[in-house]
C-alpha cells in the first residue's frame, strides 16, 4: 500500500515551513554566540562524520546527544545548536551529531555513524566535562528513530544510556519504503525488517524513553509514536506525550526551552538515574 504524499511531504503541508527553519537558524546562531562550543569535531574520516560540542561548566556532567532529522537524507547539526541552551544551563554537556546521508550512505551506515559518534563522545567525555557513563540520546523525526535504534542495536552502550527522548520519531520503515521518499532512500524489505524499531524486542529497553509528537502533525507521525507506545508500554519504560497544537517543525523548538515537558523529562529522568546509580 502506497503511503500518501500528504502524510510525509511536510513542506507541502506547511507552505510557511521556512519560518520554522529560520527560527532554528537564528536561535542556533544566538546559542553559539552565548555558549562555549567546539564545532565540527571529527569522529571519522568522512566530511559528515562530525559533531558539535557545548561543554558543561561542571566536571563529570551528564551528556545529551541530539540527532537531527531530515528523512535520513537531509539537514545538518548546525541548525540545532539551540537545543544546547537549557541543558548547558543545567550542567549538561551537549553534542549535536552529523552522519553520512542517504543515498550515498545506506541505513546500516547511518546507524554505524551514530554508534561511532557515541563511542567517540565517551572516549573524549572528560575533555568536555562529560561523564561517559551518563548519556541521554535524543533526536527529532529520523533522528528519533536513530536514537532508539542506537540503543537497541548496541548492547555495549545500553548501561551508559540513562534516558531517550524521541520527538516525532519514525519507527516503522515500511510506510517509508512505500512512499515517494524511497526514490532517494532505496530501502528494501531487509532494511525494513532489520532497522524498524517496531520489529525490535523492546523488553531490552531499561532506561526511560519519551515518545512525543505534536497534535497538529499528520496522522502518520502521531500513529508512529502512539502505536509503538501502545504495543510496548507493558514491557518497556515508555512514556507517550502528545504536545497540544504543535506541528512537526514546532515540536523540536521545545527542546531548546527549559520550562516544558520534553526538556523536564530529560532533566528529571537523568537526575533520578544519577541518584539511583551509585556508580555514576
C-alpha positions as CSV (number, residue, x, y, z in Angstrom):
1,X,0.0,0.0,0.0
2,X,1.5,3.3,-1.1
3,X,1.8,5.9,1.7
4,X,0.0,9.2,0.7
5,X,2.4,12.0,-0.1
6,X,0.4,14.4,2.1
7,X,1.3,12.4,5.2
8,X,5.0,12.7,4.6
9,X,5.6,15.9,2.5
10,X,5.7,18.4,5.3
11,X,6.8,21.3,3.2
12,X,3.7,20.8,1.1
13,X,1.6,20.6,4.2
14,X,3.2,23.7,5.7
15,X,3.9,26.3,2.9
16,X,5.3,28.6,5.6
17,X,7.9,26.0,6.6
18,X,10.8,28.4,6.0
19,X,9.8,30.5,9.0
20,X,10.2,27.5,11.3
21,X,13.6,26.7,9.8
22,X,14.7,30.3,10.2
23,X,13.9,30.1,13.9
24,X,16.2,27.1,14.1
25,X,19.0,29.0,12.4
26,X,18.6,32.3,14.3
27,X,18.4,30.6,17.7
28,X,21.3,28.4,16.9
29,X,23.5,31.4,16.0
30,X,22.5,33.0,19.2
31,X,23.4,30.0,21.3
32,X,26.7,29.6,19.5
33,X,27.5,33.2,20.5
34,X,26.3,32.8,24.0
35,X,27.9,29.5,25.0
36,X,31.4,28.0,24.7
37,X,31.5,25.5,21.8
38,X,33.7,23.2,19.8
39,X,32.4,22.8,16.3
40,X,33.0,20.2,13.6
41,X,34.9,17.8,15.7
42,X,35.7,14.7,13.6
43,X,34.7,11.2,14.9
44,X,35.5,9.6,11.5
45,X,37.2,10.4,8.2
46,X,34.2,11.4,6.1
47,X,33.2,15.0,5.8
48,X,29.9,14.5,7.6
49,X,31.3,12.4,10.4
50,X,31.5,15.4,12.7
51,X,29.8,16.7,15.8
52,X,29.4,20.0,17.7
53,X,30.1,20.1,21.5
54,X,28.7,22.6,24.0
55,X,30.5,21.6,27.3
56,X,29.1,21.9,30.8
57,X,30.9,24.2,33.2
58,X,31.0,21.4,35.7
59,X,33.1,18.3,35.5
60,X,31.6,14.9,35.3
61,X,28.3,16.2,33.9
62,X,25.7,14.1,32.0
63,X,25.9,14.2,28.2
64,X,22.9,15.0,26.0
65,X,23.4,13.8,22.4
66,X,21.0,15.2,19.8
67,X,20.5,13.6,16.4
68,X,18.9,15.7,13.6
69,X,16.1,14.6,11.3
70,X,15.6,15.1,7.6
71,X,14.4,11.7,6.5
72,X,18.0,10.4,6.8
73,X,18.9,12.3,3.6
74,X,19.0,16.0,4.5
75,X,19.6,18.7,7.1
76,X,22.6,19.4,9.4
77,X,23.5,19.6,13.0
78,X,24.5,23.3,12.7
79,X,20.8,24.2,12.6
80,X,20.1,22.6,16.0
81,X,22.6,24.3,18.4
82,X,19.6,25.9,20.1
83,X,18.9,22.6,21.8
84,X,22.0,23.1,23.9
85,X,20.9,26.2,25.9
86,X,18.6,24.8,28.6
87,X,20.8,21.8,29.2
88,X,24.2,23.6,29.5
89,X,22.4,25.9,32.0
90,X,21.6,22.7,34.0
91,X,25.1,21.3,33.9
92,X,24.9,19.0,30.9
93,X,27.5,18.7,28.1
94,X,25.6,18.7,24.8
95,X,26.6,17.2,21.5
96,X,25.0,17.6,18.1
97,X,25.8,14.7,15.7
98,X,26.1,14.7,11.9
99,X,26.1,11.5,9.9
100,X,26.5,10.5,6.3
101,X,23.3,11.0,4.4
102,X,21.4,8.6,2.2
103,X,21.5,7.7,-0.7
104,X,25.3,8.0,-0.5
105,X,25.1,6.0,2.7
106,X,22.6,3.3,3.5
107,X,20.6,2.8,6.7
108,X,23.2,0.5,8.2
109,X,26.0,3.1,7.5
110,X,23.9,5.8,9.1
111,X,23.4,3.8,12.2
112,X,27.1,2.9,12.4
113,X,27.9,6.6,12.2
114,X,25.8,7.4,15.2
115,X,27.2,4.5,17.1
116,X,30.8,5.7,16.3
117,X,29.9,9.2,17.3
118,X,28.6,8.0,20.7
119,X,31.8,5.9,21.2
120,X,33.9,8.9,20.3
121,X,32.0,11.1,22.8
122,X,32.5,8.6,25.5
123,X,36.3,8.4,24.8
124,X,36.6,12.2,24.8
125,X,34.0,12.9,27.5
126,X,36.3,14.1,30.3
127,X,37.9,16.7,27.9
128,X,34.5,18.4,27.7
129,X,33.4,18.0,31.4
130,X,31.2,15.0,30.4
131,X,30.6,11.7,32.2
132,X,30.8,8.8,29.6
133,X,28.5,6.6,31.8
134,X,25.6,9.2,31.9
135,X,24.4,9.7,28.3
136,X,20.9,10.8,27.1
137,X,20.1,10.1,23.5
138,X,17.6,12.4,21.8
139,X,16.5,13.1,18.2
140,X,13.8,14.5,16.0
141,X,11.9,12.7,13.2
142,X,14.5,10.4,11.6
143,X,16.8,11.3,14.5
144,X,14.2,10.0,16.9
145,X,14.4,6.6,15.0
146,X,18.2,6.7,15.1
147,X,18.3,7.4,18.9
148,X,16.1,4.4,19.8
149,X,17.8,2.1,17.3
150,X,21.3,3.0,18.6
151,X,20.2,1.8,22.0
152,X,18.5,-1.4,20.7
153,X,21.4,-2.4,18.3
154,X,24.3,-1.8,20.6
155,X,24.2,-3.8,23.8
156,X,27.5,-2.5,25.0
157,X,26.2,1.1,25.0
158,X,23.0,0.4,26.9
159,X,24.4,0.6,30.5
160,X,25.6,4.1,29.8
161,X,22.4,5.4,28.3
162,X,20.2,6.9,31.1
163,X,17.2,8.2,29.0
164,X,16.0,8.5,25.5
165,X,13.8,11.4,24.1
166,X,12.4,10.8,20.6
167,X,10.4,13.7,19.1
168,X,8.1,12.8,16.1
169,X,10.0,9.6,15.6
170,X,9.7,7.2,12.7
171,X,9.6,3.6,14.0
172,X,8.1,1.5,11.2
173,X,10.0,1.9,8.0
174,X,7.5,0.1,5.8
175,X,5.4,3.1,5.0
176,X,8.6,5.0,4.1
177,X,9.6,2.2,1.7
178,X,6.2,2.5,0.1
179,X,6.4,6.3,-0.4
180,X,7.9,8.8,-2.7
181,X,10.9,9.1,-0.3
182,X,12.1,5.7,-1.3
183,X,13.2,7.1,-4.7
184,X,16.1,8.5,-2.8
185,X,16.4,6.2,0.2
186,X,16.3,2.9,-1.7
187,X,15.1,0.9,1.3
188,X,14.4,-2.8,0.7
189,X,12.5,-5.4,2.7
190,X,15.6,-6.4,4.6
191,X,16.2,-2.8,5.7
192,X,12.6,-2.6,6.9
193,X,12.9,-5.8,8.8
194,X,16.3,-5.0,10.3
195,X,16.0,-1.3,11.1
196,X,12.4,-0.7,12.1
197,X,12.1,0.0,15.8
198,X,8.7,-1.7,15.6
199,X,10.4,-5.0,14.7
200,X,12.7,-5.0,17.7
201,X,12.4,-6.5,21.1
202,X,11.8,-3.5,23.3
203,X,11.9,-5.6,26.5
204,X,15.6,-4.9,26.4
205,X,14.9,-1.2,27.0
206,X,15.9,-0.5,30.6
207,X,16.1,3.3,30.6
208,X,13.1,5.6,30.4
209,X,12.1,6.7,26.9
210,X,9.8,9.5,25.9
211,X,7.9,9.3,22.7
212,X,6.5,12.7,21.9
213,X,4.6,14.1,18.9
214,X,2.6,17.2,18.2
215,X,-1.2,17.0,18.0
216,X,-1.0,19.1,14.8
217,X,1.2,16.6,13.0
218,X,0.0,14.3,10.3
219,X,-1.7,11.0,11.3
220,X,1.4,9.2,10.1
221,X,3.7,10.8,12.7
222,X,1.1,10.6,15.5
223,X,0.4,6.9,14.8
224,X,4.1,6.1,14.7
225,X,4.6,7.1,18.3
226,X,1.2,6.1,19.6
227,X,1.4,2.6,18.1
228,X,4.9,1.9,19.4
229,X,3.9,3.1,22.9
230,X,0.6,1.1,22.9
231,X,2.2,-2.1,21.8
232,X,5.2,-1.9,24.1
233,X,4.2,0.0,27.3
234,X,3.7,-3.2,29.2
235,X,7.3,-4.4,28.7
236,X,9.3,-1.2,28.3
237,X,9.6,2.0,30.4
238,X,7.9,4.2,27.7
239,X,6.1,7.5,28.2
240,X,3.9,9.0,25.5
241,X,3.3,12.7,25.3
242,X,1.1,14.4,22.6
243,X,2.0,18.1,22.6
244,X,-1.1,20.2,22.0
245,X,-1.2,22.3,18.9
246,X,2.3,21.8,17.7
247,X,3.3,20.6,14.2
248,X,6.3,18.7,13.1
249,X,8.5,21.8,12.8
250,X,7.4,23.4,16.1
251,X,7.9,20.5,18.5
252,X,11.7,20.4,18.2
253,X,11.8,24.1,19.2
254,X,10.6,23.0,22.7
255,X,13.8,21.1,23.3
256,X,15.6,24.4,23.3
257,X,13.4,25.7,26.1
258,X,13.7,24.8,29.8
259,X,10.1,25.0,31.0
260,X,8.3,22.3,29.1
261,X,7.5,18.6,29.5
262,X,10.2,17.4,27.0
263,X,13.2,19.2,28.5
264,X,11.9,18.5,32.0
265,X,11.6,14.8,31.2
266,X,15.3,14.7,30.3
267,X,16.4,16.7,33.3
268,X,14.4,14.8,35.8
269,X,15.0,11.3,34.5
270,X,18.7,11.9,34.3
271,X,18.7,13.3,37.9
272,X,16.8,10.2,39.0
273,X,19.4,8.0,37.3
274,X,22.2,9.8,39.0
275,X,20.6,9.3,42.4
276,X,19.7,5.7,41.7
277,X,23.0,4.5,40.4
278,X,25.9,4.7,42.8
279,X,28.4,4.0,40.1
280,X,27.6,7.4,38.5
